[in-house]
């Protein structure tokens, strides 16, 4: 995952962070177009790797699906509809709950630049390499 050429590190598939003599440079590759953002080291007040929580709205849908399955099973006057409808709702809810359980929390790199926050999401696979790269920048 990490790129060693030009003193850089890959934050995710389309975003690479490079160290230059005066600062750092972000290169984004969007549809074969490189977008470059450069920030001077003396403008950076600090950085943080932030682990954001999972989105809990999916849990609400899981609970609603299970409750709806019970309601369909109990209130339907046609036995085949109540059984098949409840099974389908339980399977969808089970899939959503497994998706929530195995989903990874997002990690964001936050750079504090003269009172403003510069936030980019990064991948889990190279988190240790990113931390060591950031520690070499000599910013607080």
C-alpha positions, 0 to 999 in steps of 0.5 A, spaced: 500 500 500 505 504 501 509 508 496 516 509 497 517 514 491 518 521 492 517 520 500 510 519 499 504 514 502 498 512 500 492 514 504 487 510 500 486 508 493 485 515 490 489 519 495 497 520 496 500 524 501 507 527 499 513 530 503 516 536 500 522 540 502 517 546 505 511 542 506 506 536 504 502 535 498 496 531 497 495 528 490 488 526 488 486 522 482 479 523 480 477 520 473 485 520 471 485 527 473 490 529 478 488 534 483 494 537 488 493 541 494 499 543 498 500 545 505 506 549 508 509 545 514 509 552 518 501 553 517 499 546 520 498 547 528 497 539 529 494 533 526 489 527 529 487 520 526 480 520 528 476 513 529 469 515 527 463 511 530 459 506 526 452 509 523 447 507 528 441 508 523 442 501 520 441 498 527 434 502 527 432 498 521 434 492 523 430 492 530 424 495 525 425 489 521 424 484 526 418 487 529 415 488 523 416 480 521 413 479 528 407 483 526 406 480 519 406 473 522 401 475 528 396 479 524 396 476 517 390 472 516 393 468 510 398 463 513 402 462 507 403 470 507 404 471 514 410 465 514 413 467 507 413 475 509 416 474 516 421 469 513 423 475 508 423 480 513 427 476 518 432 475 513 433 482 510 434 484 518 439 479 519 443 481 513 443 488 515 445 486 522 451 482 520 453 488 515 453 492 521 457 487 525 462 486 520 463 494 518 469 497 520 469 504 523 472 510 519 478 513 520 479 520 518 486 524 518 485 531 521 490 536 519 489 543 523 491 549 519 491 556 522 484 555 525 481 550 520 480 543 519 482 539 513 479 532 513 480 526 509 478 519 510 484 513 510 484 506 509 485 501 515 490 497 512 496 502 512 494 506 519 501 504 522 505 507 516 501 513 516 502 514 523 510 513 522 510 518 516 506 523 520 511 523 526 517 524 521 513 531 519 515 534 525 509 538 527 505 538 533 
